[in-house]
Amino acid sequence: MSVLVSVSNDVENALVSTVASVHPSPSSFTSSATASLTSSYASFLSLFAEKEAVQAVMGLEGEDAEAVVAMVSGLIKKVEDEGKQLEIEGKLVSSIISSTSGSPESKLRMIVNLYNLRPPSSSYSLLLSAISYAGSTNQMPLLSPSLSNLPSLISTLPITESETRALYLTLSKAFDAFGDKTSGRSAMVKYLLTFTPSSPMTPSDRETVKAAVRDAIANPMMLWGQGTSFGDLPCVGEVKKDSDFEGVGSLLDVLEEGKFCDWQEWKKKYGGRGEGINLERCEEAMRLLSICSLASEKGEIPFGDISDTLEVPEESVERWVVKAIAEGLMKGKIDQVKKSVVVERSVARKFGKEEWGRLRDTIGEWKVRVKKTEEELKGRQKKN
């Protein structure tokens, strides 16, 4: 039977009675709670956020622990000072997370419930706590539905640019901790996009941006799938100026736009020394990306051109083409008789301002052609 069934209508007294029944020092806790209830409501609720009290509550059976924490969470709004509210919430969340009792799922529900009870104006820190805890306890799938429209959610929060940046960084780390590298990288791109040319960058910001670039280079086949050119981002351009990042910055340019010959030049100049670069992985990626570049330049590519560009024997060309198709970099057919590759489509390795400009021009040309076709059809209809 729930320990909350027989409580009185006096919520505060019921709360004191329930927690005191499991507290290691019931008399002392009851005395302190009773005294603070008449003098300071903030001090009263703060007692229930203490680690000792939360640890005792977390030992309750079934859903009783969640019910007690939900009761405390609901009463916080009665504290008039918003600063005190945030202080109590922070202490409560910290005590919940550090408790050695209670399941991770139950703890996350407590934090999310506390977040849901708060108005958007003061829910930022709770959102960060929920994301961090979900990531560290392998529970991101439970939180993901609520984060599916995060940009819209952020627009409801009265937070600064730096707080928005911290939110995306926390989200990226949480997904990485869970093992979802794709979502983690997507959140990291959103973090990088928060920097404008005029945004100040702290030393910590610079190191985070450098780490993001190194991670992208460590997974070069992911670069073209981000929908954003790393090299065009203001924050990346800023850290590329650092002398200790020259080699990595140069390699990023090669991976985003260069061909295999550019990779060979980079390797001669830098060789990955001290950069922690996986040369073998980059070399394979550059051959595949070079095929992608050729596919965007020609509708049909002779085996000889591919062999020369990739610097591989002609007999191994088919293997590389098949691999590029399997990676989704291009779609086409191999003509073994003509020893060529007929290209149906290929991905854009980089999609920055120039690429958007070309797309705009192409769409403009399509509109002109469609309008011309419509006029021709109308003319024929009038003649008929």
Salt bridges, closest charged atoms under 4 A:
GLU12 OE2 - LYS78 NZ 2.89
GLU50 OE2 - LYS91 NZ 3.30
GLU52 OE1 - HIS23 NE2 3.89
GLU66 OE2 - ARG109 NH2 2.73
GLU89 OE2 - ARG118 NE 2.58
GLU161 OE1 - ARG165 NH2 2.74
GLU207 OE2 - LYS210 NZ 3.86
ASP215 OD2 - ARG185 NH2 3.29
ASP232 OD1 - LYS350 NZ 3.45
GLU238 OE2 - ARG206 NH1 3.50
GLU238 OE1 - LYS241 NZ 3.31
ASP242 OD1 - ARG206 NH2 2.83
ASP242 OD2 - LYS210 NZ 2.92
ASP244 OD1 - LYS210 NZ 3.09
ASP253 OD1 - LYS240 NZ 2.85
GLU257 OE2 - LYS350 NZ 3.11
GLU265 OE2 - LYS268 NZ 3.90
GLU283 OE1 - LYS267 NZ 2.59
GLU283 OE2 - ARG287 NH1 3.65
GLU284 OE2 - LYS323 NZ 2.65
GLU297 OE2 - LYS259 NZ 3.05
GLU300 OE2 - LYS338 NZ 3.08
ASP305 OD2 - LYS298 NZ 2.41
GLU355 OE2 - ARG358 NH2 3.24
